[in-house]
Amino acid sequence: MKRTVPEWVLALLITLVVIGTYLFSWYPLETLELKTYDLRARAAQPAPSSQVAIVAIDDASIQRIGRWPWPRGYVAEVIGILARQEAKVIGVDILYTEEDLNQGLAEIRTLKDKLEKEAAGQKTGQLSSLLDSLRDAEERLDNDAIFAAALQETKRVVLPLFFDLSPTADGTVKADRMPPYLKANTRDASGISFPTAAQILPPIEPFAARSLGLGHINLQPDDDGAVRRELPFIAYQGKLYPSFALQVALKYLKVDLSRVGLDENSMTVGGSQFPLDERGRLLIAYGGPNAAATYSFFDVMNGKIAPSAFKNRIVLIGLTASGLGTAYVTPVNPSMTSVDIIAQVVGAILGNHAFSRPAWAFPAELAVMAGIGVFLALALPRMRAGRGAIVSAVVLMVWNGAAIGFFLTQGVWLKLVYPSILFIVGYAVIVSRRYLLTERKKELVEADSIETNKMLGLSFQGQGMLDIAFEKFRKCPVADPPVKELLYNLALDFERKRMFNKAAAVYDHILSAGDFKDVHERIEKMKVAEKTLMFGGRGSGRMDSTVLIDAAETKPTLGRYEILKELGRGAMGTVYLGRDPKINREVAIKTLRYEEIEPDLLADVKKRFFHEAEAAGRLSHPNIVTMYDAGEDYDVAYLAMELLTGHDLTEYCKKENLLPVDEVVRIVSQVADALDYAHKSGVVHRDIKPANIMRLDNGDIKVTDFGIARVVTSSRTQTGVVLGTPSYMSPEQITGSKVDGRSDIFSLGVVFFELLTGEKPFQGDSIATLMYNIARTPHPRARDLRPEVPEYCDMIIDVMLAKEPEHRYQLSSDISSDIAMARLNS
């Protein structure tokens, strides 16, 4: 007889394997451990520091001042403002390693030098005046000189430098040729093994020499890409360079770099001790996703921030705008900028906050895993199943509670994943082995009987004796997938014989062992077969015709939604009032008729429909109708969306029912905001018209049918038929060119004109004439048709209805911005 492996041997093997993964930091388990560290770090985050502020070069500043990079004089100007407002230390997290390339300045210098040479000995009043003007222009355009002067004048600016960290660098080169301004920001190397750099990238000499201090901005993410540690020092050419954050904190605390205490396991700054790991790194105690008060660069430059906001504080200037700089993953924020991380580190140093992984953590974790291994090998096999589960759960909770408690109260990081994995896997293997050994004999005895019942059931089913076949199949384990398949086929045979109650009984038996295929749906269809709603089959000859099979107390359904009544019909299909029975919510359900689609295009249209529905479903904006669901039932594709109470704008396009101009402007502004959000999310509407804009009873505006126009127009089948309204199409839609958000802007311009005047800007007695006028003919002015329309409305409409997309607004948000500005000035 084959001998089995003893349980203590299995426990020993599992323990050795898990300890091996621990010693070699196996990536999957190490990543899981880091994630648990992040959870603990978020729970233990200290209070944000009130001594640090950030002046952010954000999206708003870029939009108002101009594209990056800016002239360095702008940053110098803000440095001067902060200095006058008594900021104690200013950190500029922008690396200036090259001189400013200014063609205009170079030309002026060339011209000035040439005039000085040619005019030597011929000084006249006119020539001297010209040379003075050139010198003045040179001074105004020399942004490097302006920035250097700001550094010299304020004497409180810390600048960054950067290192190339190469694994082959040995750091043995002496620093005898190091420039003085670099030497002033170094200290002698200690016995700690700090990361060693192969190359340094400092600021240009005029900046570095005039700065208050220099510090590196290198970050070293963990294997999973997250930044959890700070490099307080980097070794280069026999010297140690502090980090930018440490240098800023030292200058604020007025602690000299040479007085920072360093030993094998810690760093001391002004009486506060910070633990370091074996590579000289500091675990960052993040103070939440926003650890410092943040102000816009533009607001500071224009005096919109109170001077007291920066008095006696550390102020960090850095990039936070989208697309500029690098965003890092951190335990508290999946997208944190470099200047935000620096603010976190500075705040942690000033507040004496730090997490640690002490030297005793490693042997303690090994001891815990060894103890768990002993428990799995000797204690667990001798316990009954219930008692073993209780004891195991208690031990697991005690270990995890201790690890979490140490972190939250002492800031000590103990790796809890490896012992937990050892416990869970070991328990599962030992208990499963015990169960398998006791059940194996029983399974062998039953196997022959199961196969016999399967064969007898199939034989009776083939002879049409379905009831007897069901009895045989019931003796087989229903949890077995092949048995479920046999039962499912038997239920289908019951359906074919219209024995719906028996088919439902078979389906119920299948569900006793869990879900299988579409069993739930088939049970419902059996129960409400006489109440089923079927939507227009192919070739039905009617648009969205419905057929009720016998009377029913239950409402007809489409997918999971109950259909209450028809609300209306449109080019793409019918709109129904529906109800989601799971949450008792009324919804609007729009359908797409398949019978109008050519058979060879059906698969592509279905794919496009659900792709567009998915894109539109991701949109979440107060002026865009919310889409809840999309599905397919009985050859009908449907969308379930927010039910709106109000009217579309078509009734306000008649001259006798025009809205006030201010209301029209408000509506257009809100629609523009909705389109801007959709365009930035990668969704183009393609069919903006009054019928697709709802004005709710409470005055809110909602844009409907995002992405649907693209599906409908791509699936039209009849020659010459255009689904939608050509009057609102853009020139590029008419010509079949590729469209983007600017096409929606043109269509919104048509709607804007029509709401103001009650007439469309482009008209024609045929579709060909209409399309020609849209593409070629200028539109009339709204003021000519309605004198009370403000001048700015015509100006905005002129830009929106430009024939060439490049001449229109490029962003929909520009429309609402221009409207707001015009209304403010009017």
WOBEL-V354668 format. One record per residue. RES is the residue in three letters. D_LAST is the distance of its C-alpha to the last C-alpha in Angstrom with 1 decimal. Layout:
res:RES d_last:D_LAST
res:RES d_last:D_LAST
//
This chain:
res:MET d_last:98.6
res:LYS d_last:95.5
res:ARG d_last:94.6
res:THR d_last:91.1
res:VAL d_last:89.3
res:PRO d_last:89.5
res:GLU d_last:86.4
res:TRP d_last:86.7
res:VAL d_last:86.8
res:LEU d_last:83.5
res:ALA d_last:81.9
res:LEU d_last:83.1
res:LEU d_last:81.8
res:ILE d_last:78.3
res:THR d_last:78.2
res:LEU d_last:79.2
res:VAL d_last:76.6
res:VAL d_last:73.8
res:ILE d_last:74.9
res:GLY d_last:75.0
res:THR d_last:71.4
res:TYR d_last:70.6
res:LEU d_last:72.5
res:PHE d_last:70.9
res:SER d_last:67.3
res:TRP d_last:67.2
res:TYR d_last:63.6
res:PRO d_last:63.0
res:LEU d_last:64.3
res:GLU d_last:62.8
res:THR d_last:59.4
res:LEU d_last:59.9
res:GLU d_last:60.9
res:LEU d_last:57.8
res:LYS d_last:55.7
res:THR d_last:57.6
res:TYR d_last:57.0
res:ASP d_last:53.3
res:LEU d_last:53.4
res:ARG d_last:55.4
res:ALA d_last:53.1
res:ARG d_last:50.1
res:ALA d_last:52.1
res:ALA d_last:53.4
res:GLN d_last:50.2
res:PRO d_last:50.1
res:ALA d_last:47.2
res:PRO d_last:44.5
res:SER d_last:44.9
res:SER d_last:42.7
res:GLN d_last:43.7
res:VAL d_last:41.9
res:ALA d_last:38.2
res:ILE d_last:36.6
res:VAL d_last:33.9
res:ALA d_last:33.0
res:ILE d_last:31.9
res:ASP d_last:30.1
res:ASP d_last:28.0
res:ALA d_last:24.8
res:SER d_last:26.1
res:ILE d_last:27.3
res:GLN d_last:24.0
res:ARG d_last:22.2
res:ILE d_last:25.1
res:GLY d_last:26.8
res:ARG d_last:29.9
res:TRP d_last:33.1
res:PRO d_last:35.2
res:TRP d_last:33.2
res:PRO d_last:34.7
res:ARG d_last:37.0
res:GLY d_last:35.4
res:TYR d_last:32.5
res:VAL d_last:35.1
res:ALA d_last:36.8
res:GLU d_last:33.7
res:VAL d_last:33.4
res:ILE d_last:37.1
res:GLY d_last:36.8
res:ILE d_last:34.0
res:LEU d_last:36.2
res:ALA d_last:39.2
res:ARG d_last:37.6
res:GLN d_last:36.6
res:GLU d_last:40.4
res:ALA d_last:40.5
res:LYS d_last:44.3
res:VAL d_last:44.6
res:ILE d_last:42.1
res:GLY d_last:43.0
res:VAL d_last:41.4
res:ASP d_last:42.2
res:ILE d_last:41.5
res:LEU d_last:44.7
res:TYR d_last:44.7
res:THR d_last:48.1
res:GLU d_last:47.3
res:GLU d_last:46.0
res:ASP d_last:42.5
res:LEU d_last:42.7
res:ASN d_last:40.5
res:GLN d_last:41.3
res:GLY d_last:39.5
res:LEU d_last:41.4
res:ALA d_last:44.7
res:GLU d_last:44.1
res:ILE d_last:43.4
res:ARG d_last:46.6
res:THR d_last:48.6
res:LEU d_last:47.4
res:LYS d_last:48.1
res:ASP d_last:51.5
res:LYS d_last:52.4
res:LEU d_last:51.5
res:GLU d_last:53.4
res:LYS d_last:56.5
res:GLU d_last:56.3
res:ALA d_last:55.7
res:ALA d_last:58.4
res:GLY d_last:60.3
res:GLN d_last:58.0
res:LYS d_last:55.4
res:THR d_last:53.5
res:GLY d_last:50.5
res:GLN d_last:48.2
res:LEU d_last:49.5
res:SER d_last:49.2
res:SER d_last:45.6
res:LEU d_last:44.9
res:LEU d_last:46.7
res:ASP d_last:44.9
res:SER d_last:41.5
res:LEU d_last:42.8
res:ARG d_last:44.0
res:ASP d_last:40.6
res:ALA d_last:38.9
res:GLU d_last:41.6
res:GLU d_last:41.0
res:ARG d_last:37.2
res:LEU d_last:37.7
res:ASP d_last:40.7
res:ASN d_last:39.0
res:ASP d_last:42.5
res:ALA d_last:43.4
res:ILE d_last:40.1
res:PHE d_last:40.8
res:ALA d_last:44.4
res:ALA d_last:43.6
res:ALA d_last:41.4
res:LEU d_last:44.3
res:GLN d_last:46.7
res:GLU d_last:44.6
res:THR d_last:43.8
res:LYS d_last:47.1
res:ARG d_last:45.9
res:VAL d_last:44.8
res:VAL d_last:46.8
res:LEU d_last:46.6
res:PRO d_last:47.8
res:LEU d_last:50.6
res:PHE d_last:51.8
res:PHE d_last:55.4
res:ASP d_last:56.9
res:LEU d_last:59.1
res:SER d_last:62.1
res:PRO d_last:64.9
res:THR d_last:67.4
res:ALA d_last:66.5
res:ASP d_last:69.2
res:GLY d_last:67.6
res:THR d_last:70.9
res:VAL d_last:69.7
res:LYS d_last:69.8
res:ALA d_last:66.8
res:ASP d_last:68.6
res:ARG d_last:66.2
res:MET d_last:63.0
res:PRO d_last:60.4
res:PRO d_last:60.3
res:TYR d_last:56.7
res:LEU d_last:57.7
res:LYS d_last:60.9
res:ALA d_last:59.1
res:ASN d_last:57.3
res:THR d_last:60.4
res:ARG d_last:63.4
res:ASP d_last:66.9
res:ALA d_last:67.4
res:SER d_last:68.9
res:GLY d_last:71.2
res:ILE d_last:68.3
res:SER d_last:67.6
res:PHE d_last:63.9
res:PRO d_last:62.3
res:THR d_last:63.3
res:ALA d_last:61.1
res:ALA d_last:62.2
res:GLN d_last:59.4
res:ILE d_last:56.7
res:LEU d_last:53.2
res:PRO d_last:52.2
res:PRO d_last:49.2
res:ILE d_last:49.8
res:GLU d_last:52.1
res:PRO d_last:49.6
res:PHE d_last:47.6
res:ALA d_last:50.6
res:ALA d_last:52.5
res:ARG d_last:49.7
res:SER d_last:48.7
res:LEU d_last:49.9
res:GLY d_last:51.4
res:LEU d_last:51.5
res:GLY d_last:51.8
res:HIS d_last:52.0
res:ILE d_last:49.4
res:ASN d_last:51.8
res:LEU d_last:51.6
res:GLN d_last:54.5
res:PRO d_last:53.6
res:ASP d_last:56.4
res:ASP d_last:58.0
res:ASP d_last:55.4
res:GLY d_last:52.5
res:ALA d_last:51.3
res:VAL d_last:51.1
res:ARG d_last:53.2
res:ARG d_last:54.9
res:GLU d_last:54.1
res:LEU d_last:56.3
res:PRO d_last:56.7
res:PHE d_last:58.9
res:ILE d_last:59.6
res:ALA d_last:62.9
res:TYR d_last:62.8
res:GLN d_last:65.7
res:GLY d_last:67.5
res:LYS d_last:64.6
res:LEU d_last:62.2
res:TYR d_last:58.4
res:PRO d_last:56.2
res:SER d_last:53.2
res:PHE d_last:49.7
res:ALA d_last:49.2
res:LEU d_last:52.6
res:GLN d_last:52.1
res:VAL d_last:48.8
res:ALA d_last:50.5
res:LEU d_last:53.5
res:LYS d_last:51.4
res:TYR d_last:49.6
res:LEU d_last:53.0
res:LYS d_last:54.6
res:VAL d_last:57.4
res:ASP d_last:59.0
res:LEU d_last:59.4
res:SER d_last:63.1
res:ARG d_last:63.3
res:VAL d_last:61.9
res:GLY d_last:64.9
res:LEU d_last:65.9
res:ASP d_last:68.7
res:GLU d_last:69.6
res:ASN d_last:67.5
res:SER d_last:64.8
res:MET d_last:62.5
res:THR d_last:62.3
res:VAL d_last:59.2
res:GLY d_last:59.4
res:GLY d_last:61.8
res:SER d_last:60.0
res:GLN d_last:61.9
res:PHE d_last:60.3
res:PRO d_last:62.5
res:LEU d_last:62.7
res:ASP d_last:64.2
res:GLU d_last:67.0
res:ARG d_last:64.6
res:GLY d_last:63.0
res:ARG d_last:59.8
res:LEU d_last:57.9
res:LEU d_last:56.6
res:ILE d_last:53.0
res:ALA d_last:52.2
res:TYR d_last:48.6
res:GLY d_last:46.6
res:GLY d_last:44.4
res:PRO d_last:41.6
res:ASN d_last:39.4
res:ALA d_last:41.9
res:ALA d_last:39.5
res:ALA d_last:36.1
res:THR d_last:33.7
res:TYR d_last:30.7
res:SER d_last:28.4
res:PHE d_last:29.4
res:PHE d_last:25.8
res:ASP d_last:25.2
res:VAL d_last:28.5
res:MET d_last:27.8
res:ASN d_last:24.5
res:GLY d_last:26.1
res:LYS d_last:24.5
res:ILE d_last:28.0
res:ALA d_last:30.1
res:PRO d_last:33.1
res:SER d_last:35.5
res:ALA d_last:34.8
res:PHE d_last:37.0
res:LYS d_last:39.5
res:ASN d_last:43.1
res:ARG d_last:42.2
res:ILE d_last:42.8
res:VAL d_last:39.6
res:LEU d_last:39.9
res:ILE d_last:37.5
res:GLY d_last:37.7
res:LEU d_last:36.2
res:THR d_last:35.0
res:ALA d_last:32.6
res:SER d_last:33.7
res:GLY d_last:36.2
res:LEU d_last:36.9
res:GLY d_last:40.1
res:THR d_last:42.5
res:ALA d_last:42.0
res:TYR d_last:45.3
res:VAL d_last:46.7
res:THR d_last:47.8
res:PRO d_last:49.4
res:VAL d_last:46.2
res:ASN d_last:43.5
res:PRO d_last:44.1
res:SER d_last:41.5
res:MET d_last:41.6
res:THR d_last:40.7
res:SER d_last:43.1
res:VAL d_last:41.2
res:ASP d_last:41.2
res:ILE d_last:44.9
res:ILE d_last:45.5
res:ALA d_last:43.7
res:GLN d_last:45.9
res:VAL d_last:49.1
res:VAL d_last:48.2
res:GLY d_last:47.4
res:ALA d_last:50.8
res:ILE d_last:52.7
res:LEU d_last:51.2
res:GLY d_last:51.9
res:ASN d_last:55.3
res:HIS d_last:54.5
res:ALA d_last:56.4
res:PHE d_last:58.1
res:SER d_last:61.6
res:ARG d_last:64.3
res:PRO d_last:67.5
res:ALA d_last:70.8
res:TRP d_last:72.5
res:ALA d_last:69.9
res:PHE d_last:71.7
res:PRO d_last:75.2
res:ALA d_last:73.9
res:GLU d_last:72.2
res:LEU d_last:75.4
res:ALA d_last:77.5
res:VAL d_last:75.2
res:MET d_last:75.5
res:ALA d_last:79.3
res:GLY d_last:79.6
res:ILE d_last:77.6
res:GLY d_last:80.0
res:VAL d_last:83.0
res:PHE d_last:81.6
res:LEU d_last:81.0
res:ALA d_last:84.5
res:LEU d_last:86.6
res:ALA d_last:85.0
res:LEU d_last:82.8
res:PRO d_last:85.6
res:ARG d_last:87.7
res:MET d_last:85.2
res:ARG d_last:84.7
res:ALA d_last:81.4
res:GLY d_last:79.7
res:ARG d_last:80.8
res:GLY d_last:79.9
res:ALA d_last:76.4
res:ILE d_last:75.8
res:VAL d_last:77.3
res:SER d_last:75.3
res:ALA d_last:72.0
res:VAL d_last:72.7
res:VAL d_last:73.6
res:LEU d_last:70.5
res:MET d_last:68.3
res:VAL d_last:70.1
res:TRP d_last:69.5
res:ASN d_last:65.9
res:GLY d_last:65.3
res:ALA d_last:67.1
res:ALA d_last:65.1
res:ILE d_last:61.7
res:GLY d_last:62.9
res:PHE d_last:63.9
res:PHE d_last:60.5
res:LEU d_last:58.5
res:THR d_last:60.8
res:GLN d_last:62.2
res:GLY d_last:59.8
res:VAL d_last:62.9
res:TRP d_last:62.4
res:LEU d_last:65.4
res:LYS d_last:65.2
res:LEU d_last:65.6
res:VAL d_last:65.2
res:TYR d_last:68.6
res:PRO d_last:70.7
res:SER d_last:68.8
res:ILE d_last:69.2
res:LEU d_last:72.9
res:PHE d_last:73.3
res:ILE d_last:71.4
res:VAL d_last:73.1
res:GLY d_last:76.5
res:TYR d_last:76.3
res:ALA d_last:75.2
res:VAL d_last:78.0
res:ILE d_last:80.8
res:VAL d_last:79.9
res:SER d_last:79.3
res:ARG d_last:82.7
res:ARG d_last:84.4
res:TYR d_last:82.9
res:LEU d_last:83.7
res:LEU d_last:87.3
res:THR d_last:87.9
res:GLU d_last:86.1
res:ARG d_last:87.6
res:LYS d_last:90.9
res:LYS d_last:89.4
res:GLU d_last:87.2
res:LEU d_last:90.2
res:VAL d_last:92.1
res:GLU d_last:89.2
res:ALA d_last:88.3
res:ASP d_last:91.3
res:SER d_last:90.6
res:ILE d_last:86.9
res:GLU d_last:87.8
res:THR d_last:90.4
res:ASN d_last:88.0
res:LYS d_last:85.5
res:MET d_last:88.1
res:LEU d_last:89.4
res:GLY d_last:85.9
res:LEU d_last:85.2
res:SER d_last:88.5
res:PHE d_last:88.0
res:GLN d_last:84.4
res:GLY d_last:85.8
res:GLN d_last:88.3
res:GLY d_last:85.6
res:MET d_last:86.8
res:LEU d_last:83.3
res:ASP d_last:84.1
res:ILE d_last:87.0
res:ALA d_last:84.9
res:PHE d_last:82.3
res:GLU d_last:85.0
res:LYS d_last:86.1
res:PHE d_last:82.6
res:ARG d_last:82.0
res:LYS d_last:84.8
res:CYS d_last:82.9
res:PRO d_last:80.3
res:VAL d_last:77.0
res:ALA d_last:75.0
res:ASP d_last:76.6
res:PRO d_last:74.1
res:PRO d_last:76.9
res:VAL d_last:77.9
res:LYS d_last:74.3
res:GLU d_last:74.3
res:LEU d_last:77.6
res:LEU d_last:76.3
res:TYR d_last:73.1
res:ASN d_last:75.1
res:LEU d_last:77.4
res:ALA d_last:74.4
res:LEU d_last:73.3
res:ASP d_last:76.8
res:PHE d_last:76.5
res:GLU d_last:73.2
res:ARG d_last:74.9
res:LYS d_last:77.6
res:ARG d_last:74.9
res:MET d_last:76.3
res:PHE d_last:72.8
res:ASN d_last:74.1
res:LYS d_last:76.4
res:ALA d_last:73.8
res:ALA d_last:71.5
res:ALA d_last:74.4
res:VAL d_last:74.8
res:TYR d_last:71.1
res:ASP d_last:71.3
res:HIS d_last:74.3
res:ILE d_last:72.3
res:LEU d_last:69.4
res:SER d_last:71.9
res:ALA d_last:71.9
res:GLY d_last:68.1
res:ASP d_last:65.6
res:PHE d_last:66.8
res:LYS d_last:65.0
res:ASP d_last:63.4
res:VAL d_last:65.8
res:HIS d_last:63.2
res:GLU d_last:61.6
res:ARG d_last:65.0
res:ILE d_last:66.1
res:GLU d_last:63.1
res:LYS d_last:63.8
res:MET d_last:67.3
res:LYS d_last:66.4
res:VAL d_last:63.8
res:ALA d_last:65.3
res:GLU d_last:65.4
res:LYS d_last:61.7
res:THR d_last:60.3
res:LEU d_last:57.2
res:MET d_last:57.4
res:PHE d_last:54.5
res:GLY d_last:55.1
res:GLY d_last:57.7
res:ARG d_last:58.0
res:GLY d_last:58.8
res:SER d_last:58.1
res:GLY d_last:56.7
res:ARG d_last:54.0
res:MET d_last:50.6
res:ASP d_last:50.7
res:SER d_last:53.8
res:THR d_last:55.1
res:VAL d_last:58.7
res:LEU d_last:60.0
res:ILE d_last:63.6
res:ASP d_last:65.1
res:ALA d_last:63.5
res:ALA d_last:62.1
res:GLU d_last:61.0
res:THR d_last:58.9
res:LYS d_last:55.6
res:PRO d_last:55.5
res:THR d_last:53.9
res:LEU d_last:52.0
res:GLY d_last:52.6
res:ARG d_last:52.5
res:TYR d_last:50.1
res:GLU d_last:51.3
res:ILE d_last:49.9
res:LEU d_last:49.0
res:LYS d_last:47.7
res:GLU d_last:46.0
res:LEU d_last:42.2
res:GLY d_last:41.7
res:ARG d_last:42.5
res:GLY d_last:40.6
res:ALA d_last:41.4
res:MET d_last:42.7
res:GLY d_last:44.6
res:THR d_last:44.5
res:VAL d_last:42.4
res:TYR d_last:44.5
res:LEU d_last:44.0
res:GLY d_last:46.1
res:ARG d_last:47.2
res:ASP d_last:48.1
res:PRO d_last:51.4
res:LYS d_last:51.5
res:ILE d_last:48.5
res:ASN d_last:48.2
res:ARG d_last:44.6
res:GLU d_last:43.3
res:VAL d_last:41.8
res:ALA d_last:40.7
res:ILE d_last:43.2
res:LYS d_last:42.4
res:THR d_last:45.4
res:LEU d_last:46.2
res:ARG d_last:49.1
res:TYR d_last:51.8
res:GLU d_last:53.7
res:GLU d_last:51.2
res:ILE d_last:51.6
res:GLU d_last:54.3
res:PRO d_last:57.0
res:ASP d_last:57.0
res:LEU d_last:53.2
res:LEU d_last:53.4
res:ALA d_last:54.1
res:ASP d_last:51.2
res:VAL d_last:48.8
res:LYS d_last:49.8
res:LYS d_last:49.3
res:ARG d_last:45.9
res:PHE d_last:44.9
res:PHE d_last:45.8
res:HIS d_last:44.4
res:GLU d_last:40.9
res:ALA d_last:41.3
res:GLU d_last:42.1
res:ALA d_last:39.1
res:ALA d_last:36.8
res:GLY d_last:38.6
res:ARG d_last:37.7
res:LEU d_last:34.0
res:SER d_last:32.8
res:HIS d_last:29.1
res:PRO d_last:27.5
res:ASN d_last:25.9
res:ILE d_last:29.2
res:VAL d_last:32.1
res:THR d_last:35.0
res:MET d_last:38.2
res:TYR d_last:41.4
res:ASP d_last:44.2
res:ALA d_last:45.6
res:GLY d_last:49.1
res:GLU d_last:51.7
res:ASP d_last:54.1
res:TYR d_last:56.4
res:ASP d_last:55.0
res:VAL d_last:51.4
res:ALA d_last:48.7
res:TYR d_last:46.3
res:LEU d_last:43.1
res:ALA d_last:42.7
res:MET d_last:39.1
res:GLU d_last:37.0
res:LEU d_last:37.3
res:LEU d_last:33.9
res:THR d_last:33.5
res:GLY d_last:30.9
res:HIS d_last:30.1
res:ASP d_last:29.0
res:LEU d_last:26.1
res:THR d_last:28.4
res:GLU d_last:28.5
res:TYR d_last:24.7
res:CYS d_last:25.1
res:LYS d_last:26.8
res:LYS d_last:25.2
res:GLU d_last:26.6
res:ASN d_last:25.3
res:LEU d_last:21.7
res:LEU d_last:19.5
res:PRO d_last:16.1
res:VAL d_last:13.2
res:ASP d_last:11.9
res:GLU d_last:15.5
res:VAL d_last:16.0
res:VAL d_last:13.2
res:ARG d_last:14.9
res:ILE d_last:18.2
res:VAL d_last:17.5
res:SER d_last:16.2
res:GLN d_last:19.4
res:VAL d_last:21.6
res:ALA d_last:20.4
res:ASP d_last:21.4
res:ALA d_last:24.7
res:LEU d_last:25.4
res:ASP d_last:24.8
res:TYR d_last:27.3
res:ALA d_last:29.7
res:HIS d_last:29.6
res:LYS d_last:30.3
res:SER d_last:33.2
res:GLY d_last:34.6
res:VAL d_last:33.8
res:VAL d_last:32.3
res:HIS d_last:31.7
res:ARG d_last:32.5
res:ASP d_last:31.8
res:ILE d_last:28.2
res:LYS d_last:27.9
res:PRO d_last:27.0
res:ALA d_last:30.5
res:ASN d_last:30.2
res:ILE d_last:27.0
res:MET d_last:27.8
res:ARG d_last:25.7
res:LEU d_last:27.9
res:ASP d_last:28.8
res:ASN d_last:27.0
res:GLY d_last:23.7
res:ASP d_last:24.4
res:ILE d_last:24.1
res:LYS d_last:27.2
res:VAL d_last:28.0
res:THR d_last:31.7
res:ASP d_last:34.5
res:PHE d_last:33.8
res:GLY d_last:36.6
res:ILE d_last:38.3
res:ALA d_last:37.3
res:ARG d_last:39.2
res:VAL d_last:42.3
res:VAL d_last:42.2
res:THR d_last:41.6
res:SER d_last:44.4
res:SER d_last:46.8
res:ARG d_last:46.6
res:THR d_last:50.1
res:GLN d_last:50.0
res:THR d_last:49.6
res:GLY d_last:46.5
res:VAL d_last:44.9
res:VAL d_last:41.4
res:LEU d_last:40.4
res:GLY d_last:36.7
res:THR d_last:34.4
res:PRO d_last:34.3
res:SER d_last:31.1
res:TYR d_last:29.1
res:MET d_last:31.3
res:SER d_last:30.1
res:PRO d_last:32.1
res:GLU d_last:34.0
res:GLN d_last:35.0
res:ILE d_last:36.4
res:THR d_last:38.3
res:GLY d_last:39.7
res:SER d_last:38.3
res:LYS d_last:37.6
res:VAL d_last:34.3
res:ASP d_last:32.1
res:GLY d_last:28.8
res:ARG d_last:27.0
res:SER d_last:28.7
res:ASP d_last:27.0
res:ILE d_last:23.6
res:PHE d_last:24.6
res:SER d_last:25.8
res:LEU d_last:22.6
res:GLY d_last:20.7
res:VAL d_last:23.2
res:VAL d_last:22.6
res:PHE d_last:18.8
res:PHE d_last:19.5
res:GLU d_last:22.2
res:LEU d_last:20.3
res:LEU d_last:17.7
res:THR d_last:20.3
res:GLY d_last:23.7
res:GLU d_last:25.2
res:LYS d_last:26.0
res:PRO d_last:24.8
res:PHE d_last:28.5
res:GLN d_last:31.4
res:GLY d_last:35.1
res:ASP d_last:38.4
res:SER d_last:39.9
res:ILE d_last:39.0
res:ALA d_last:40.1
res:THR d_last:37.8
res:LEU d_last:34.9
res:MET d_last:35.5
res:TYR d_last:35.8
res:ASN d_last:32.5
res:ILE d_last:30.7
res:ALA d_last:32.5
res:ARG d_last:32.3
res:THR d_last:30.2
res:PRO d_last:26.5
res:HIS d_last:24.3
res:PRO d_last:22.7
res:ARG d_last:19.0
res:ALA d_last:17.5
res:ARG d_last:15.9
res:ASP d_last:19.5
res:LEU d_last:20.6
res:ARG d_last:17.9
res:PRO d_last:15.9
res:GLU d_last:13.2
res:VAL d_last:12.1
res:PRO d_last:8.7
res:GLU d_last:9.6
res:TYR d_last:8.8
res:CYS d_last:11.3
res:ASP d_last:13.9
res:MET d_last:13.5
res:ILE d_last:14.1
res:ILE d_last:16.9
res:ASP d_last:18.4
res:VAL d_last:19.0
res:MET d_last:20.3
res:LEU d_last:22.7
res:ALA d_last:24.2
res:LYS d_last:27.9
res:GLU d_last:29.0
res:PRO d_last:28.2
res:GLU d_last:27.9
res:HIS d_last:24.9
res:ARG d_last:22.9
res:TYR d_last:21.3
res:GLN d_last:24.3
res:LEU d_last:23.2
res:SER d_last:21.5
res:SER d_last:19.9
res:ASP d_last:17.9
res:ILE d_last:16.2
res:SER d_last:15.1
res:SER d_last:14.2
res:ASP d_last:11.9
res:ILE d_last:10.3
res:ALA d_last:10.0
res:MET d_last:8.6
res:ALA d_last:6.0
res:ARG d_last:5.1
res:LEU d_last:5.7
res:ASN d_last:3.8
res:SER d_last:0.0
//
